[in-house]
Amino acid sequence: MKKSLTFLMAALLAVPAFAQKKDKALARPKLIVGIVVDQMRYDYLYRYWSKYGSNGFRRLLGEGFSYENAHYNYVPTYTGPGHASIYTGTTPSVHGIVGNNWFVREEGKATYVTDDKTVQPVGGTAAAGQQSPRHMLTSTITDELRLATNFQSKVIGVCIKDRGSILPAGHAANAAYWYDGTNGAFISSTFYQNSLPAWVTKFNSENRAADYLSKPWETLLPITQYTESTADDVTWEGTFKGESKPVFPHDLPTLSATPTAAVTASQPTGAEKVPVATRNLDLIRSTPFGNSLTADFALEAIRAEQLGQRGQTDFLALSFSSTDYVGHQFGVNAIETEDTYLRLDRDLARLLEYLDKTVGKGQALVFLSADHGAAHNPDFLRSQRIPAGSVGPRLMRDSLQQVLVKRHGAGQWVLSYENQQVYLNRPLIAQKNLNLRTFQDEVSDIMIGFAGVTRAITADDLQKSHWESGMLMYLENGYFPKRSGDVMVVLEPGWLESYQYPVNKGTTHGSAGNYDTHIPLVFWGWHVKHGSSVVSARIIDIAPTLARWLHIQEPDGCTGTPLPEVLGK
């Protein structure tokens, strides 16, 4: 008997404490809110610091944990790959999202990152609604949460951009919603559901986009206080269609009065006809009010779906995209960009306050980051005697084609130039009895001779080598053999691709420059202690960090590692 009691006591002691208390639930946050701010450079956290209020960015940094040296570890740095990498915990070399668009050799044409003609729109037009995450080849942290809770957790994606909602929500999401500018509504596709919930239909019926566009875009503060930005009228800023100068106030009622071309012709036969707006409601994307509309919808999603209030850990994947549209049009240093961030600060304050009221203080776990940064406009940099420049993608393609025709004869040697990558006509190369590897090397040598190009690496080199750091690591991590090109091009620092070439307006992104890779990474809320770290953090480390907090499996293709500083390890 004594031996039996001793054995029983030893067995009990060997069982973890949490397993002995069967009535105690595993500690998890009630709600995770992943916030991705499109095109947010790291320095935007502090550039407008004196203008931010107390309850938005300042609250996140004042109460949360900030990684001050967080970077992307691949190229190209675009919206689709950025969102996919945050939520899968890996790079395009694994999840397959190599750009917002890429050339499909089998089809002889480009595809869009979330395009899916096998699904139908729900609440919107076919052009906007035939979307899904089918191109993403790995699971996401949101998928893993659904799997770990036997699909009891709710996962909802919200963004004006389709790819900013769909990729974070993942494959197993309850819903993903994005904006259709032809009818001013948040829509979805049959990949998720066959009809919109009543609360979404009601929200859309309120015509909030039209309300936001019914007033001019004035600066939030007196314009003289925007001392962190350049003058209001500079040559390197773009204008709205219908404007003569890029200056405040922007007359949104007049600018939105003319509707965009209706796309009802693209609706499949038998699909429910979607009314098209009589105004250009798509304009809201390029104003700070697109973020406000997104925040409105997110708050309603939390309320209507009872996110974080059902006894399960839910996940709201929320992305703000108007920062990207405004940034592209006006650039890094514009008053419009500053005003957009000051208004986003207020929208974030609304969100955090609502989480306190509905989910409970300290019960939601929030992270904020970005899908990429942005470069300074080359003309602006040159005005300050800083080296910079731009290249035209079409010019790069056509110039390379001309050289190859001179050397090898007539033929379409270059099929496409996408994402700083050359796609060669491999069947033609084989037909001419040319060696593909040798031809790639030749193209690489030609590209290095072009203005602004500092490196050109062949696909063969990327597949047969491995780099742990530096530029070649960025290229390797962004390379997926079945979707990437034959030669990868690297531009000099300060140089960017301009589709308006040789005219440079606004800005863009996509490079391995710090201005494109260095982004904010802030955790706030549930079990997050206040602090900061300057240790190196990678964007692919977010998903495995969340997995450790939740005690669930990381995404199936994850190559990131948990961040010990914020986990308290």
N, C-alpha and C positions, 0 to 999 in steps of 0.2 A: 504493500500500500504506500509506504514511504517513498519507494522508487517511482511509483506512478504519479504521486503528487509533485515530486521533484521534476519529472519529465514535463508535466502539464505546465508548471510555473515557467520552466525554461522556454517552452513553446510560445507561451503568452508574451514573454519578454522579447522573443525574436520577432514578433509581429510589430510593424510600425505603429506608432501611437494613433495615427489618424485611422488606421484600419480597425483598431480596437473599439473606436467610438462610431458605431454604425449609424447613429442618428445624426452625426455631424457631416454636413455636405462639404464637398471640396471647395475651398475658397477660390472664387473666380470673380472678376469684375462682372457687373450686371450688363454692361454694354461697352463695346469697343467702338470708338469712332476714329477711323483712319482719314486724316485730312491731307489731301495732296493739293498744293497750290501750284498751278501750271505756270512754268517759267519763272519761279521765284528763286532769284539768286540768294545766296547766304547773306550777303551784306544788306539786303532789304530788311532783315530783322532789326538792324541798328541804324540804317541810313535815315529813317524817318522816326527814330525813337522819340525825339522831343515832341512830335506831333501825335503819337499814338495815345489813346486813352489808357485807363488803368485796368480795363477788364478784357482786353483782347490779347494781342501779342505780349504785352507787358505781364499780364497775368500768367500766361503760359510759361514765360521765362522766369517770372518771379516765384512761381510755385512748383514748376516742373524741372526736368533734367534736360540739359541741352548738350548735344554733341557738336562742338564748334569746328570739328574737322571731318565732316561727313562728305563723302564724294561718291559719284558714280565711278564704276571701274570697267567701263566699256565704251565703245563708240559704235554707232552714232547715238547721240543723246537727243532723242525725240520723245514725244508724248506717249506713243504706243509702247515702245520698249521700256520707258520709264515706269509707267503704271504696272506693266507686267512684271518687271524686275522687283519692284517693291513688294508685290503680293505673292510672287512665287519664290522669292528668296534666291534667285539665280539670275544668270545673264542670258542675253539672246542666243548664245552658243548652246544653251540647253532648252529654254522655253520656246525658241523659234520665232519670237516677235522681233524681227530685224529692222523694222522701220514702221512708219505710218503707212507706207506703201512699199511694195517690192515687185520686181519682175519675176513672173512665173514662166520658166522656160518651156514647160509642157504646153502651156496655153498661148505662149507668144505675146503676152500682154501683162500689164501690171495688175495687182490686186490691192484692195484696201484691207487694212489690218483686221477689221471686224465684219467685213462683207460676208454675207451668207444668203445665197439665193434659195436655199432650201427652207427658209423660214419666212413668215409673213409679218407685215407690220401690225401692231396693235395700237390703234389710236392715232396713227400718223400715215404719211405717204410711204410708198414703197421705197423711194430713194433714201428716205431717212430711217425706215423701220426694218429693212431686211438685214439685220445685224445679229451677231452672236460671237461668243469667244472660241469658235471652232478652230481658229488658226493657232491658238495657244496650246502648246503640247504638254504642259505639266499642270499639276494641281496648284491651287493657291492656299494661303493661310485661311481664307474664308471657306474654301472647300473642305479643308481639314477640320475646321470647327464644326461644320455640318456633319461630317462623317463621325467625329468623336462623340457627338451628342445624339447619334442616331436620328439626325435631321430635325431635332427639336429646337435647335438654335435658329433664329431667323437671320438671314443675310440679305441686305438690300444695298444696291449701288445707286448713287445719285450724282449726276453731272450734266452740264449742258452738252458737253461732247459725248458722243456715243462711246468712243474708246476709253474715256475717262470714267465711265460708269461700268461698262461691260467687263473689261479686263480685271479690275479689282474685285468685282462681285464674284467672278469665277464661273465655273461650270455648273455647280450645284446650288446656285443662289435661288432664293425665293423670288427675287425680282431685281431687275435693273431698269432704271428710267433715265432717259435723256431727252433733249429738247428738239422739237421739230419747228424750225422757223417759218415754215409755210402756213402753219395753223396756230402757232404760239402755244403749243401744248407739250407737256412731258409725255413721252410715249414709251412703248416697249416693243417686244416681238414675241411671236409664238414659241420661241425657244424657252421662254419663261412662263407664259400664260396666254390664254386665248381671249381674254378681255381685261380691260383696266378695272381695278377695284373702284368701288363707288367713291372713295375719298379722293382718288386721283382725278376722276371725272369731274367731281365737284370743284377741286382746285383749278383744273383747266378752265372750267366755266366762268371763273372769276376774272379772267382776262387780265391777269396781273402784268404780263409783259406789255400790253397796250397801255396800261396805267403808268408804268415806269417810263415809257417812251412819250408820254403826253406832256412832259415838262422838259425844258432845256437842261443840258448837262452843265451846271455851274460848278465852280470849285467849292468844296466843302468849307474851306477857310478863305479869308481874303487872299487874293492871288499874290499879293506882295509877301505873304508869309511862306511861300514855297521856295525857300532859299536853298533847298537841297537839290533843286532842278535847274536846268538851263532856261533861257528865255522862252516865252510862249511861242514865238514865231521864229523857227530856225529851218534851214533848208533840208535838213535830214529827217524831218518828221513827215509822215504820210498824212493824207487828209481823208475825210469821209467823202464818198461819192456825192457831189453836189456842193461841196465846200471849195472855196478858193484858197483858204489858208488854214493851217492846223492850229487854230486859236480858240480860246474860250470867249463866250459860251458856245457850246455846240447845240445847234437848234434841232434837237431830236424829233420834235413833232413834224417839222418840215422834211427832215432827212428821211424819216420813216413813212412819209405820206405815199410814196410810190411803191406798190407791191413788187416783190420779186417774181420771176417767171413761175407760173404754176407748174407743178410736176405731177399732176394727176394722171398724165398719160403713162407714167411709169408704174401705175398701180396694176397689180395682176388682175386678170379677168376674174370676175366674181367677188373681188375684194370689196369690202364696204368703202364707199366713196367718202373721202375725208374733206370737209370744207377747207378751202384755202383762204387765208386772211386777205383782206383788201388793203392791208398795209404791209410794210416791210418789217415784220416783227423779228426777223433774223438779226436786225441791227443791234438788238439788245446784247448779243454776244460781245460786241466790241465796245461796250460801255461797262462801268463798274456795277451797273444795275443788273447785269447778268449774274453776278455773284450774289446780289441781294435776292434775286428770284430763286437762285439755287438754294440759298439759306432758308427762304420761306418754305420751299418744297421739302427740304430736309427736316425742318421742325414739324411740319405736318406729317411726315412719314413716322417720326418718333411718336407723335401723339396717336395717329390712327392705327399703327401697327403695334402700339404698346411696346416699343423696343426698350429692352432693359427693365421691363416692368412685369415680366411673366414668369419669373423664377428660373429662367435660363439665360445664359450669356448670349446676347445678340451682337450683330456686327453691322454698323453703318459705314459703308465705304463712300466717302464724300469727297468730291474733287471740285475745286473752283477753277474755272477755265477762262473767265474774262480777263484775268491778268495776262494770259498768253495772247489773246487777241489784241488787247490794248498795247502790250509790249511790242508785238510784231509791227503794229501800225505806227507807233510813236517813238519807240526806242526806250533804252534804259534810263535816260536822263530827263525825260519829259515830265512836265507838270501833270499831264494826263496820267502817267504811270504812278506818280506820287499820290495823286488824288484817289486813284483806284485802290491803292494799298491802305490809305487812311480810311476809306469806306469799308474795305474788307475787314479792317481792324474792328469796326463797329459790328459787322455781321458776325465775326467770331465771338465778340462779347455777348451778342444775343444768344448764340449757340451754347456757350459755356453756362450762361445764366439759366437757360432752359434745361440743360442737363442737371444742374443743381436742383431745380424745382421738380423735375419729373423722375429722374433716375436716383437722385440723392447725391449730396456732396460726398466726393471721394469714392463714389460707386461706379463711375465711368472711367475707362482707361482711354486716353486720347493720345494719338501721335500726329505730329504735323511735319510734313516734308514737302518735297517738290519733285516733279518728274524730270527736270533739267533746269539749267540756268539760262543765261542770255549774254550775248556779246555786246560790247559797245558798238555803235554805228561807226563804220570805217571813216566816213567823212568827218564825224565829230572827233575821232582820235587824231586824224591828220591835221585838223584845225589846231590841235594842241601839240603838234610835231611828234606824235607817237606813231610808230610804224603800224600800218594797217592796210587792208585792201579787200577786194572782193573778186570772185570769179562767177561766171555764168554757167550753170550746169549744161544748158543747151550748147553754149559755145565750146565747152570742154568736150562734149560728145561729138559735135560736128568737126572740131579741129582734129581730134584723134582719128575720126573716120577719113578725113581728107589725107592725112599722112599714110594711113594703111592702104588706101586706094592707090596712092602713088607708088608704094612699095610692092603691093601684092596684086594689083589689078582691081577691076570693078567688083562690087559686091557689098552687101550690107554687113560689114565686119563688126560694127558696134550695134547691138540690139537695144541697149538702154544704158543710161547713166543715172543711177538712183542712189541716194544716201552716200554720196562720195564713193561710189563703186561702179566699175565698168563691167557690163555684161557683154561678153563676146559671143559671136555667132559660132558656136562650137560645131554644128553640122557643116557649115561652110569651111571652117578650118580643116575638118576631117576630109571633106570633099577635095580640097586642094592639096591633100597629103602633107599637111603641115603638122608639126608636133605642138600639142596644146601648151605644154609646159614652156617650150621655147617661145611660143607666141605670147604667152603671158609675160615672160621676161622682157620681150621686146616692147610690149605695151607699157610695162612698168618704166622702162628707160625713157620712152616717149613722154609719159606723163610728168616725170621729174623735170623735164625741160620746160613745162608750162609755168607761167607766172603764178606765184603764190603757193606752188606745190613744194613741200619739203621732203615728203616720203611717198613711195608707192610700193606696196607689198602685194605679191601674188597670192592667190588662194592656195596654191601648192605649198608655198612657204609656210602659210598659217597652219595647214593641216599636218605638216610633217615636223613642226617644231613646237616648243612650249616655252613661254616666258612668264615669270613670276611677278614682274614689275615693268614699269616703263610703257612707252607708246605701243610696243608690239603686244604687250599684255592687253591693252585696251582693244586693239584690233582683233586679237584672238578671242577675247570674251564676247565680242560683238558679231563673230562670224558663225554662221550656220550653213553648212555646205549645200543643202538642198535649196536654200533661198538667197544666199549671198552671191556677190559678183565674182568676177575672175581676178580683178585687181582693185585693191583698196587704196584710196588716195588720202593723204594727210596734208592739210593746209598749214601754212605758217601761222604762228600766233597772231591774233588780231585780224586774220582773214576769215571771211565767211562767204557762203554761197548766196548769191542774190539772183532771184528769178526776174528781177527788174533790171538786171545788169545792162548797161553800165551805170544805171541810176541806183543810188542807195537810199532807201527810205526805211525808217524804223530799224528793226533788227531781226536776227534769227539765232539759231543754235544748232547743235549737232556735232560739235567737235569734242576733242579731249582736253581743250583748254580749261583752266581752272574756272573761268567765268561760266562755262557750261556744266562742269561736273560738281562744283562746290555748292552744296545746297543746305538748307536748314534741316535739322533733325531734333525735334523736341518731343519728349514724353511728358504727360501730365495726368494727374488723377490717381486712380486706384493703385496703392502701394508704391507710388513714385515719390522718392525723396528729392527734395530740392537740391540742385547742384549742376555742375557742368564738367565737361572733360574735353581735353584737346587731343586725346589719343585718336588714332586713325579709325574711322568707322566707314563701313561701306553700305550702300543702299540695300544690298542683298542681305544685310544682317538684321533688318527689321522683322521679317517674317519668322526666322528662328527665335528671335527674342520674344515675340508674342507667343510662340509655341511653348516656350519654357514657362512663361507666366501662366499659361492656360493648362499646362501639363498635358499637351496633346502632341501628336506627330507633326513634324515640320512638313512642308510641301514635298512631294515625291521627287522633285528635281533640285531641291534646295542645295546650294553650295555655300551659303552664308553661315555665319556662326553667331551664337547669342552674344549680346553685348553685356559683359559682366558688371560694368560700372552702374548702369541703371537698374540692373537686377539685384544689386547689393551683394554681389559675389566677390 
